[in-house]
Amino acid sequence: MVVACSRACVIPSLAATQCLRYFLGMMANQIEDVKVADRAHDWVERFLPRSVRPYARLSRLDRPIGTWLLLLPCWWSLAMATMASGGGVASLWYLLLFAIGATAMRGAGCTYNDIVDRDFDAQVARSRSRPIPSGQVSVAQAWAFLVAQCLTGLVVLLQFNNFAIVVGLASLLIVAAYPFMKRITYWPQFVLGLAFNWGALMGWAVVMGELSLPAFLLYAGGISWTLAYDTIYAHQDKEDDVMIGLKSTALKFGETTGTWLTGFFAAAIIFIAAAAFTAGAGILFYIGLAAAGAHAVWQLRKLEIDNSDLCLKLFRSNRDMGLIIFAAFAVDAML
């Protein structure tokens, strides 16, 4: 499949190379030595050349949790489809492609979000040191970097079947709309869920060449999961959001957040269980899903909505919850 697709990938690959040359050439002379809050000792600071660091931060390579949360629904769906199609080990090639694609597209999404939100980010303590508002990267450079990342994602997408390619391209409208949602609705986390869990459809489309009920149920479960973890995350920014007029589920729910989160996590487990049932899962999957449910309960018990550090810790812990669900699908498919 890789050989067959190589010719189709030449044009986007060359275009990506040209974009990379463009922004790398510009940044060599323009990047200032700007201190980034709370990043003096991270791996980006220690191991990457100074000229590259702002771009690594623009794509959030120093904060991989977002890539994990974008990637895991892809892996869930791929393992579930493998199980439904007769079992065995999920394609390592597809797992790798999804990992590369998630890294590129999460970086592209963050870059686009930072371009759109650059004026708001300059007013928020947690985000004013980001590369664009701090002046480390110009808007033109950010756009060039965005195009390069999107073309990298396109190269990955072209490795899949034609149906999966169409499904993947259909997500772009949601991705483009998301950064504006926090201006007009208290439910931007729902739109984020639509975008971040598109992989729940993609993995199934890649293996099956179609979309059917298990994939849609898994997608609903992922959206519910995102509503839970991103509401926790949003509680870090609620004071700044009020000050600059942005909206979030954290502000909408307030002191009732715990009740809402209980409903979101419960819905996630129920929808994912239903997806697995319709795909023919066995007892091993449900044991693993029960462990994921226990992790959700742990988050609910630990939650303190006014403790920003704890909210960040709980948000990041959802990588582990997602990995438990993936392991449950993978083990059930193999055995």
C-alpha positions as a printed Julia matrix, in Angstrom:
335×3 Matrix{Float64}:
   0.0     0.0    0.0
   2.87    2.37   0.8
   4.46    1.82  -2.64
   1.14    2.28  -4.39
   0.56    5.58  -2.63
   4.07    6.97  -2.93
   3.44    8.73  -6.25
   0.28   10.36  -4.88
   2.28   11.69  -1.95
   5.04   13.38  -4.0
   3.23   16.69  -4.6
   2.11   17.32  -0.99
   5.55   16.19   0.24
   7.31   18.73  -2.01
   4.88   21.45  -0.98
   5.49   20.69   2.69
   9.24   20.9    2.09
   8.89   24.32   0.46
   6.81   25.61   3.39
   9.35   24.29   5.89
  12.18   26.02   4.02
  10.17   29.25   4.03
   9.52   29.54   7.74
  12.91   28.1    8.76
  14.62   30.69   6.58
  12.62   33.53   8.09
  12.92   32.49  11.69
  16.71   32.26  11.68
  16.97   36.04  11.72
  13.78   37.01  13.53
  13.37   34.88  16.67
  14.13   36.71  19.86
  15.51   35.15  22.99
  12.2    35.34  24.88
  11.82   33.57  28.19
   8.83   31.28  28.27
   7.09   30.99  31.62
   7.5    27.62  33.34
   9.43   26.17  30.41
  13.04   26.89  31.36
  13.88   23.25  32.04
  11.7    21.24  29.67
  13.04   18.99  26.9
  12.38   21.61  24.22
  14.62   24.06  26.06
  17.33   21.46  26.69
  17.55   19.62  23.38
  16.23   21.73  20.49
  18.06   24.59  18.75
  16.88   28.01  19.85
  15.44   28.81  16.42
  13.22   25.71  16.5
  11.88   26.0   20.04
   9.03   28.47  19.34
   7.69   26.19  16.61
   7.83   23.17  18.87
   5.8    25.13  21.41
   3.44   26.47  18.75
   2.56   22.85  17.89
   2.58   21.94  21.63
   5.28   19.28  21.27
   6.25   20.19  24.83
   2.7    19.28  25.94
   1.95   15.9   24.34
  -1.28   15.26  26.26
  -3.34   16.86  23.48
  -1.78   14.55  20.9
  -2.63   11.55  23.06
  -6.24   12.68  23.43
  -6.54   13.12  19.65
  -4.77    9.83  18.9
  -6.51    7.49  21.32
  -9.97    7.48  19.67
  -8.19    6.54  16.41
  -6.52    3.61  18.13
  -9.78    2.58  19.88
 -11.57    2.49  16.55
  -8.78    0.65  14.77
  -8.62   -2.03  17.48
 -12.41   -2.32  17.6
 -12.59   -2.74  13.82
  -9.82   -5.34  13.96
 -11.82   -7.22  16.57
 -15.03   -6.99  14.54
 -13.35   -8.13  11.33
 -12.07  -11.39  12.79
  -9.57  -10.46  15.46
  -5.81  -10.41  15.61
  -3.26   -7.7   16.2
  -4.19   -4.24  14.99
  -2.03   -3.15  12.04
   1.18   -1.66  13.42
   1.48    0.35  10.2
  -1.91    1.96  10.75
  -1.12    2.58  14.42
   2.05    4.41  13.36
   0.27    6.39  10.65
  -2.37    7.53  13.11
   0.36    8.57  15.57
   2.13   10.67  12.93
  -1.14   12.12  11.69
  -2.34   12.99  15.2
   0.95   14.75  15.97
   0.81   16.77  12.77
  -2.87   17.66  12.94
  -2.88   18.45  16.64
   0.06   20.77  15.96
  -1.82   22.32  13.04
  -4.92   22.79  15.2
  -2.93   24.47  17.96
  -1.17   26.71  15.46
  -4.49   27.74  13.89
  -6.03   28.29  17.32
  -3.09   30.51  18.34
  -3.37   32.55  15.14
  -7.09   33.12  15.69
  -6.77   33.74  19.45
  -3.55   35.77  19.48
  -5.22   38.91  20.86
  -7.05   36.98  23.59
  -3.92   34.98  24.47
  -2.02   38.2   25.09
  -4.52   39.03  27.88
  -4.36   35.66  29.7
  -1.53   34.93  32.14
  -1.24   31.26  31.13
  -1.05   31.98  27.39
   0.64   35.36  26.98
   4.06   33.67  26.7
   2.96   31.59  23.69
   5.08   32.15  20.58
   2.73   34.48  18.68
   1.62   36.92  21.44
   5.17   36.99  22.85
   6.59   37.92  19.44
   8.75   34.84  18.92
   6.82   33.86  15.77
   5.13   36.24  13.34
   1.64   35.58  12.03
   3.07   34.96   8.53
   5.52   32.4    9.89
   2.72   30.72  11.84
   0.59   30.42   8.69
   3.5    28.84   6.79
   4.07   26.38   9.63
   0.34   25.59   9.68
   0.38   24.74   5.97
   3.43   22.5    6.39
   1.75   20.56   9.2
  -1.49   20.19   7.22
   0.42   18.85   4.23
   2.14   16.34   6.49
  -1.3    15.22   7.66
  -2.4    14.96   4.03
   0.53   12.68   3.22
  -0.63   10.4    6.04
  -4.26   10.53   4.94
  -3.33    9.48   1.4
  -2.05    6.16   2.74
  -5.64    5.07   3.52
  -8.48    3.88   1.32
 -10.55    6.37  -0.67
 -13.52    6.22   1.7
 -11.31    6.95   4.72
  -9.72    9.87   2.86
 -13.15   11.43   2.3
 -14.08   10.86   5.96
 -10.84   12.5    7.08
 -11.3    15.55   4.88
 -14.84   16.01   6.21
 -13.45   16.85   9.65
 -11.78   20.05   8.47
 -14.93   22.17   8.75
 -15.31   21.31  12.44
 -11.62   21.95  13.09
 -11.85   25.35  11.4
 -14.94   26.34  13.39
 -13.74   25.32  16.87
 -11.56   28.34  17.81
 -14.53   30.67  17.35
 -16.97   28.67  19.5
 -15.75   30.01  22.83
 -16.88   33.46  21.67
 -20.48   32.48  20.97
 -21.44   29.48  23.13
 -20.87   28.06  26.58
 -20.38   24.67  24.9
 -17.07   24.95  22.99
 -16.06   21.67  24.66
 -18.79   19.91  22.67
 -17.36   21.22  19.39
 -13.89   20.18  20.54
 -15.33   16.72  21.17
 -16.66   16.59  17.61
 -13.18   17.39  16.29
 -10.98   15.43  18.7
 -12.94   12.2   18.37
 -13.19   12.09  14.58
 -10.63    9.32  14.8
 -13.35    7.09  16.27
 -14.81    7.16  12.77
 -11.48    7.05  10.96
 -10.12    3.79  12.38
 -13.3     1.95  11.47
 -13.33    3.51   7.98
  -9.72    2.49   7.37
 -10.35   -1.18   8.2
 -13.94   -1.61   7.03
 -14.15    0.87   4.17
 -17.48    2.12   5.54
 -19.12    3.61   8.62
 -21.65    1.7   10.7
 -23.27    1.71  14.14
 -20.24    0.68  16.27
 -18.2     3.59  14.93
 -20.96    6.14  15.59
 -21.5     4.82  19.12
 -17.76    5.02  19.79
 -17.77    8.58  18.45
 -20.58    9.51  20.86
 -18.62    7.97  23.72
 -15.53    9.94  22.79
 -17.47   13.2   22.64
 -18.85   12.54  26.13
 -15.33   11.8   27.38
 -14.04   15.08  25.9
 -16.85   17.04  27.54
 -15.67   15.61  30.87
 -11.92   16.1   30.59
 -12.0    19.47  28.84
 -14.46   20.89  31.36
 -11.91   19.97  34.03
  -9.23   21.68  31.96
 -11.38   24.81  31.45
 -11.59   25.42  35.19
  -7.97   26.61  35.05
  -8.93   29.58  32.88
 -12.35   30.55  34.19
 -11.28   33.81  35.86
  -9.44   35.01  32.76
 -12.31   33.86  30.54
 -14.79   35.97  32.51
 -12.5    38.98  32.3
 -12.1    38.85  28.5
 -15.6    37.61  27.68
 -14.97   33.99  26.62
 -17.32   31.11  27.42
 -16.86   27.5   28.54
 -18.69   24.64  30.19
 -16.67   25.36  33.33
 -18.35   28.75  33.59
 -21.77   27.37  32.68
 -21.69   24.54  35.24
 -19.91   26.33  38.08
 -20.49   24.58  41.39
 -22.57   21.86  39.69
 -19.56   20.73  37.64
 -19.22   17.47  39.58
 -22.77   16.42  38.72
 -22.29   17.21  35.03
 -18.97   15.38  34.93
 -20.57   12.31  36.47
 -23.11   12.32  33.64
 -20.46   12.84  30.95
 -18.19   10.07  32.22
 -21.15    7.71  32.64
 -22.32    8.48  29.1
 -18.82    7.85  27.77
 -18.65    4.41  29.4
 -22.18    3.49  28.26
 -21.64    4.56  24.64
 -18.26    2.84  24.42
 -19.74   -0.33  25.93
 -22.56   -0.21  23.37
 -20.06    0.26  20.55
 -18.07   -2.74  21.73
 -21.22   -4.84  22.13
 -22.4    -4.13  18.58
 -18.87   -4.93  17.32
 -18.87   -8.31  19.08
 -16.6    -7.68  22.08
 -16.0   -10.37  24.67
 -15.68  -10.36  28.45
 -12.05   -9.21  28.44
 -13.05   -5.89  26.91
 -15.67   -5.19  29.57
 -13.18   -5.96  32.35
 -10.88   -3.34  30.87
 -13.74   -0.87  30.43
 -14.65   -1.34  34.09
 -11.09   -0.33  34.97
 -11.51    2.8   32.85
 -14.75    3.51  34.69
 -12.9     3.19  38.0
 -10.39    5.74  36.75
 -13.25    8.14  35.99
 -14.61    7.66  39.51
 -11.15    8.43  40.9
 -11.13   11.7   38.94
 -14.54   12.67  40.28
 -13.52   11.94  43.87
 -10.32   13.97  43.57
 -11.81   16.97  41.73
 -11.47   20.44  43.25
 -12.65   22.95  40.67
 -10.8    25.89  42.26
  -7.47   24.03  42.42
  -5.83   24.75  39.06
  -2.86   22.46  39.58
  -5.13   19.54  40.47
  -7.41   20.26  37.5
  -4.39   20.07  35.19
  -3.26   16.82  36.8
  -6.69   15.24  36.41
  -6.99   16.46  32.82
  -3.66   14.88  31.94
  -4.63   11.63  33.65
  -7.19   11.03  30.92
  -4.37    9.76  28.75
  -4.21    6.79  31.13
  -7.97    6.32  31.0
  -7.83    6.33  27.21
  -4.94    3.87  27.13
  -6.88    1.5   29.37
  -9.77    1.54  26.87
  -7.38    0.93  23.97
  -5.74   -1.96  25.81
  -9.17   -3.47  26.46
 -10.03   -3.37  22.75
  -6.58   -4.62  21.69
  -6.44   -7.55  24.11
  -9.99   -8.61  23.28
  -9.15   -8.49  19.56
  -6.07  -10.67  20.04
  -7.7   -13.25  22.28
